[in-house]
Amino acid sequence: MTGRTTAPIPRPQRGAGSQWERYGWLMAVVWLVFLVYPVMALLRSTAAQAWVVTGWVALGAFVVIYVAGFVHGMSLGGGGLTTPPKPIQWAAFGGLIACAALAVPAAGGSALSFLPFIMSFASYGLTRLAHWVTVSVCIAITAMIVLAVPGGMAYLSVLAILVMLAVVNTVSTTLIIRSDEAERIGLELATSEGREAVARDVHDLVGHSLTVVSLKAQLVRRLIDSDPERAKAELADIEALTTEAIAGVRATVADVRTAALAGELVSCRRALHAADITLRVEGEEAALSPAQSLTASWILREATTNILRHADASTVTVRIAPGRFAVVDDGRGLTGAEGNGVRGMRERATIGGAALAVGAGDGRGTRVEVTW
């Protein structure tokens, strides 16, 4: 008898699906074929009948506990390795050790075939400390039997297998732990990026809307005596803008807001018109893909906000072509360092897989151009 066995508990992949959860236990069962050695030893055992019966019961219980422990950890996220193990896992681990010990009187040295299963259970289902302690104890016990017990050299192959399995389990679990840490860090980064994206969205929405509301409020103050009807119309626009901004912020926080270029052109045209700025559009919105249109709409919104705040322009031209989108004004041009608005546009362009260029317009003013 050589007791050859390699019995790691396979770690299921996250999101493996119902088919894995339904049939994955078969992988645990396959490894049990290596328990044929204690089975053969029990069949040939010359121990007292009571010990033989105990050995068979222990072997059967070992199989049940091992498979049940595997299924529990696979389908219920039983913990261990990357999360604290649950009490039931420690109970299962103790049960495996007890079953192996009860089989020794009848199976003799063949009971060493239980050790690879115990090692793997500790490595994948318990803590890192449990892994190292179990590996060390199992290898030490087997080495003592090989070196100190008469005929122990027959189990040298078991010792070699345990050493190789210890190395494999150590490397495998280390990679799993590092992968889990990388996934956790990635999730934290994604969460941070998501928060920054929401902050940009809220900044763009509120900044743009408040700028337009401020301009319209100034216009209402000038018109309230000379042209009350137009003042009322502007007040209605202010009410509509604030309602739209509130709805936009709520939808952005819920991550369900989408921006369409056509709708943004209408909104920006209205805002520019309130400031006596003419908007011209060259090209068709259909020249851009839906994804490009989304990025362009955000760039247009921020560019319009900057024009209203800083440009002192009379005309704004929007140029649309396949893979290209530009907003050009005839205002005072670039002055000073880039502000938050331009940085926000660069970030949005990068997220959309585009490049943003900000420079001089046609003779004067500013040109904001996005290319894919």
N, C-alpha and C positions, 0 to 999 in steps of 0.2 A: 504494500500500500504506500503510495507517495503523497496522497492528499492534495493533488494539484487542483488549484482553484483560484480564480480571479473574479471577485464578486463586488465590484463597485456599485453603489446605488446611483443610477443615472439621474442627473438633475434635469427636470423638465424645463423647457424654455417657456418664458412668459408668453401668455396669449397663444399657447399651442392649440387651443381649440377643444371642442367637445370630443372629437375623435381620439385625441391623445388621452384625454381624461378617461375615456371609456375603455381603451385597449392598452394604454401605456403600462398597466400592471404586468402585461405579458413579458416585458423586458426584465422585471424582477424575477419572474418565474423561470426564465431561461437560465439565469445564473445558478439556480438551485440544482441544476444537473450535476454540479460538482459535489453535491452532498452524497453522491453515489458511494463515496469512500466510507463514510460512517455507516451507510446502509449495509454495505458489504461486511463491514466489521461487526455490525450487530447480528447479521445472519450467521456469521462464523463464531460468534462470541461463546466463550466457555464459562462466563460469569454466572452467578446465581440467577435463577429465573426472574426473581424480583427485580434485579438490576437490569436485566435485558428488557423487561416490560417497561421499566422506568426510562431506559434509553430510547425505546421506540416512542413513548409518550413525549419525552423531551424533544426528540427530533421533529415530531409532528407539530408540537407547540412552537418550536423554533421557526419552522416554515411559515406558520400562520402569523406569528408576530412580525417576522421579517417582511412578508408581503403586505400585511396590514399597515405596518409602519411606512412602507414605501408609498402605498396608495394614499395614506393620510397626508404625507408630506407633499405628494404630487397634486392631489385634487383640492386640498383644503389650505394649501400654503402653510404647512405645519411648522414653519420656522426653521431655525438652525442655520449655521454658516453665516448668513448675512442678517438674520434677525434672531432675537432671543428664542431658544427652543421652548416649546410648551411642555408642561409637566408630563403629558402623555408620552412624549418622546423619551424623556428620561426613564419613565416606567418601562417603555418598550426596550430600551437599551439594557436596563437591569434584567428584564425577562430573557433577553438573548443570552446574556452571560450566565444566568441561572440554568437555562436549558442546556447550554454547552457543558457546564460543570456536571449536571446530572447524567449526561451521556458518557462521561469519562469512565466510570467503573465498568461499563459493558463494552464500550467502543475502544477504550484504550487510547493509544496515540492517534488513532484516526479522528478523534475529536478535535485535533488541531485544524481540521478542515472547516470548523466553525469560525475560526479566527478572522479570515479575510472578510467575512460578512460583518462581523462585529466591528472590525476596523473601518470598513466603508460606511457603516451606519453612523459611527462616531464622527467620521470626517465630513459627511454631507448633511447629517441631521442634527448635530450637536454643536458645541462651541469649538473655537480654535484650540483652547486648552485641552478639551476632551480628546480632540484629534491627536495631539502630541502625546498625551498620557497613554491613550489606548494603543497607539502605534508602538510606543516604547515598551509597554508591558507585554504586548503580544509577541514582539520580536524577541524580547528577553526570555520569555517563557519557552518559546520554540528553540532558541539557541541553547538554553540550559538542557532541554531534553536531548537535543542533537549531541551535545558535548558530554553530558553527564550520565545519561541513561543508557544501559546496555542495549545495543541495537538501535540507538537513537540516530545513527547516520542514515537510516532508511527515511528519515524525515528531513534530510538536508534540502530536498527540492521544495518542501513546504517553506522552509526558512528563506530560500531564495525568492520564492513567490511573494512572501510577506514583505521582504525588503523592496522588491520591485513595485508592489502594490502601494507601499508606503510612499515611495517617490512619486508614483503616478497620482495618488490622491492628494499629496502635498502640492504638487504643481497645479493640478486641476482645480483644487479648491482655492488656491492663491489667485489663479486667473479669474475664477468666478467672483471672488471678493473684489478684485480690482475692477472687474467689469461692472459690478454693482455700484462701486464707488464712482466710476466714471459716469454711469447712468444717472446717479443721484446728482452729481455735479452738473451734468448736462441739463437735467430737469431744473435745477436752480438757475442756471444761466438762461434757459428758455423762459422761466417765470420772470426773471429780471428783464429780459428783452421784451416780453409781453407787456410788462408794466410800463416800460419806456415807450412802447408803441402806443399804449392807451394814453399816456401823458402827451405824446405828440399829437394824437388825434384830438384830444380835448383842447390842447393849445391852439391847434389850427381852427377848430370849430369856434371856440369862444373868441379867440383873437380876431378872426375874420368877422364874425357876427357883431362883436362889440364895436369894431371899427366902423362898420356900415351903420349901426344904430347911432353912434356918435355923430356921424356926418348927417344922417337924416334928422336927428334931434336939433342940430344947428340950423338945418334948413327949415324945420318947423318953426323955430324961434323967429327966423326972419320973415316967414310967410304968415304967421298967425294973425297979424293985423291986416296985411295987404291982400292976402289971398287965403281966406279961411278954408275954402273948399279943398285947395291943394294941400293945405296943412293937415286937414283931416285924412286925406289920402296917404300922406307920408306917415302919419301916426298909425294908420292901418298897416302900412308896410312894416313899421317898427314892431307892432304887435305880432305880425306874421313871422318876422325874423327871429324875435325872441322865442316864440313857440317852436320854430324850426330848430333853433340852437339847443333848446332844452331837450327836444326829442332826439337830436343828433348826439348829444352827450350821453343820454341814457342808452341809446343803441350802441354807441362806441364802447361804453363800459361793459355792455352785454356781449360785445364782440360780434354783433350782427349787422353793423352798419356797412353799407357798400356805397361807393360813389360812382356815378355814371358821368362821363365827360359831357354828354349832351345836356344833362340837367345842370351840371356845374357851369357850363357856358351861359345858360339862361340866368342862373343866379348871379354870376359875376357881371354879366351885361347890366342887370338891374342895379347892382351895387355901384358900378362905374357910372352909369347914367345919373344916379343920384348925386354924384360928384362932378357932373358935366364933363365926363370923359367918354369918348367914343370908342366902342369895341368893334374891331373888324376881325373876321375869321376867314382865313385862306386855307382851303382844303376841306376834306370831309372827315367826320369822326370815325367813319367806317374804315379809314386807312390804318387805324390802330387796332390791335387785337384787344379782346376784353381785358386781359391783364395789363397791357400797355395803357389802355384807356383809364384804368383805375389809378395807375401811377400818375398819368398826365392830369387827371382831375384834381389830385391832391397838390401837384405842383402849381396848377393854375390857381387854385384857391389861395395858396400861400403867396404866390407872385402878385395876385390881385390885392391881397392885404397889404403887401409891401408898397405897391404902387399908390394905394390910397393914403398910406401913412407918410411916405417919403418922397415920391417921385415928382409931384407937381406936374403931371403929364396932362396932355389934351387928347392923345390918341394911344390906344393899345391895340396891337396886332397879334393875333394868335395864328400860328402857322402849323398846319398838320400835314404830315407826309408819312409814308410807310417807314416805320422805325425812327421817326423824328418828330419832336414836338417842341415848339418854341413860343415864348411870350416876349414881345418886344414893345417897349414904350418909348415915347419921345420926351421923357422928363429930363431931370437934371443930371442923370447918370449916377455912376457909383461914387459914393463918398464914404471914407472911413473903412474900418475893418468889417468883416462879415459878422452879421448878427445871428441871433437864434433862428430867425426865419430861414436864412440861406442854409445854415447848418441842418435844419430840419428837412429842407428840400433835398440836400445831398444824401441824408440818411434814407429818405423815402426812395430816391432814385436807386440807391445801392440795393435796398431791399427788393425793388422791382427789377433788378438785373440790368440797370441802365447807368449811364454816366451823365452827370450834370455839369454844364459849363455856364458860368456867369461872366458876362463881359459887356463891352460897349455895344450899343444898338446901332441902327442905321444912321450914322452921322452923329447922333446924340442919343441920350437916354441909355437904357439898360436892356440887355438881351439875356433871357434865361432859356437855355436849350437843353433838352433831354434827348439822348440817343441810345438806341438799343442795339 
